[in-house]
Amino acid sequence: MAEIGFVLSSEQFTPNALIDYGIAAEKIGFDRVWMSDHFHPWQSNQYQAGQAWVTLSALAAQMPNIPFGTGVTCPTYRYNPAIVAQAFATLAVLYPGRVFLGVGSGEALNEQPPTGHWSGYEERSARLIEALHLIRNLWHGDWVSHRGAYYVADPVKLYTVPEQPIPIYIAASGKESMQLAGEHGDGLITSSETVLNEKEAIGVFRESARKVGKDPQSMSIHAETWVFVGSRKEALEAAKLWRFIPKAWTKFVDEPDPREILKGANAEVSLEEAITNWIIGEDARTHIDAMNALSEAGATHIYIHSAQPDQQRVIDFYGREVLPQVTTRNAIKRMSIV
């Protein structure tokens, strides 16, 4: 049965609130958390974008047990990959065995405004591959001389390195990115819709991993799943902050201004379309069945992401009604906590 994680959305909530939600998620029985890593929010009406690594470190000091990481960091434009390597090595030393790094090829809204640089998918993919190569080499703690197509680090050495390997999960949806994730990642981050409906794309991920000598059955698949605990009317109201989602990767990925994304989403995406794939309602069976279906389809980790303002309502509902039913691991502990 898949582990169930909780998404901490840095675009929608303040760093202090995210820390509170992460603590509550661990206490109630979630298996892990990830935090979005943004410079700007997707839409300007989301109003938040705290620095994810700083917030995660503060959270982990008060959330002592479960794994955590980013969903996802772009290690290629606003972050130099050597600095990503150093930051996550430090996190792993502070919180050994608990840190993972989720990565992706980025969005213009996060990368272009602070750097002035952005490019098409082909270059972004090449940058990501080169960045991952450098990051992993630095985690060994040896002197590294790297002169690549996009990055120079010569010579460079991390003096503070993790004792255990840090898993890197790569975000992907289309076949090209699935191939990249299979070849270069330790696991896959994708949407629940992809896991359920895009078997061919998941097959590309697995076959690409197999071709480079990996065992695809041992590689994790992390599925982000949108949920809402409440009425459909409430969900439509909450969707005003996440209206861009249906066109995130077809149109808005190349837009650097969150004000323009908001304007475009309001003009082109209905609220009904925005919540098409959300799991909505207060019937626990609806949520339980959705989690079980994802697990049966191959997801090893399911991260629930809710847009609703009252995140504690989601955490409490899942802790009381859902988590004990979808996994037997620590079920007695969860029920006693609730």
Beta strands, then each sheet from edge to edge (+ up, - down):
strand 1: 3-8
strand 2: 32-35
strand 3: 68-70
strand 4: 99-103
strand 5: 144-147
strand 6: 152-156
strand 7: 168-171
strand 8: 187-191
strand 9: 220-228
strand 10: 279-280
strand 11: 301-306
sheet 1: 10+ 9+ 8+ 7+ 4+ 3+ 2+ 1+ 11+
sheet 2: 5+ 6-
end
